[in-house]
Amino acid sequence: PDLVHEYFYVNPKTHQQCTKMFEAAQAKVPNTDVWEGLGVLYNMSHDYSKAVANFEKVLAVKSEDAKLWNKLGASLANGNRCTEALKAYNKALDLNPGYVRAHYNIGISYSNLGE
C-alpha cells in the first residue's frame, strides 16, 4: 500500500478517480474552487509543481485569502522550495496575523533550512 494515501486516509484508486473528475471539470468550466481542489489533490499525491500552479491560479483571483497562501506555502515547502514557502506563509500572516497554522509552517520551513 501507498503510505501517502494511508496517511491521508484516501484509497489510491479513489484519489485518482477524484483527481480525474476535477481535471475534467477544469477543462469544461475552469474556476477557483476546481483549481483549489486540484491543488490539494496534487499536493497529496506529491505532484507539488502542479499543486503550486493551481494554487497560484486561485491566488491570481483571490489574493486576500490567507488559507490559500498557506496552502501554496505548504506545497512549495513539500517540494523542497522552503525559501519560496516562507514568502507565501508571510503573506498569509500579513493577511491574518493570528493564523497559527502559518506560524507553525514557518517554523518547519526554517527548521528544514537549518535555521
N, C-alpha and C positions, 0 to 999 in steps of 0.2 A: 504493500500500500504506500501511497504517496504521503509523506509526513506533513507536507504543507497543507494538503487538503484535510488531513485528520486534525491538524491544529485548528483550522477554521471550521471544523465540523461540516465540511462540504464534500459530498461524494464527487470524485473527479468527473464522472460522466455527467452528473447534474451541472457541475460548474461549466463544463464545455458546452452543454446544451444552452445554458443561460447566456453564456458569452456569445454564442451564435445568434441567439434571439436578439440580444442587444445590438450586435453588429448589423443584423438585418434591419432593425428599427432605425439605426443611424443612417443606413443607406436610403431609407424611404423618407424619414422625417427627422433630420438632424436637430437635436435640441439639447439644452444644457443638462436636463435630467438623464438623458441617454449617455451623454459624454461622461457625466459624473459616475454613473453606474459602470460604464466600461472602465473608467479609471480604477475603480475599486476592484473590479474583476481581474484586470490585468495586473494590478499590484499583488493580488492574492496568488496569481499564477507565476509570479516573479518576472513578468514581462514589463519591467519598470520603465523602459523608454516609451512604450505605448501608454502606460498609465500616466506618465508625465505629460505626454502630448494631449491626452484627453482632459486632464485637469487644467492645462494651460488654455485649452479651448473654452472651458467653462469660465475660467477667470478673466478671459477677454470680455466676457459679458457680465459676470458677477464679481467684479474685483473687490468688493467690500465684504466678502464672506470669509470670516476668519477660519471657519472649519475647512473650507476649500483650500486655503493657503496651507493649513496644517496637513491636509491630505497630500498636497503637492510636495510639501517638505518630506513627508514620510516616504513617498515614492522615490524622491531624489536620494534620501538617506539610504533606503534599502538598495538602491542601485550604486552605492558607494560614491555618491556625489554630495558628501556631507557639507562642504563649504556652500554649495548652492542651496542645500536644505536649510541651512542656518538663515539665509536671506528670506526664505519662504516662511519659516517659523517666526522670524522677527516681524514680518509683515502681518502675520496672524496676530501677534501681540500688539502691534500698532493699532489694529482694529479692535482688539479685545484684550486689554492688559491683564485681565484676570483669568485668561484661558489657561487653565492648569495643564492640559494636555500638551500645549505648545511649549510651556516652560519645561515640562518633563522631556519632551523630544529634543529641545535644545541641549539639555544636559547629556542625553545619549549621544547626540552628534559630536559635542565637544569631547566626550569620552572616546568615541571612535576615532577622532582626530588626534587623540593622545594629549589633549589639552586639559 
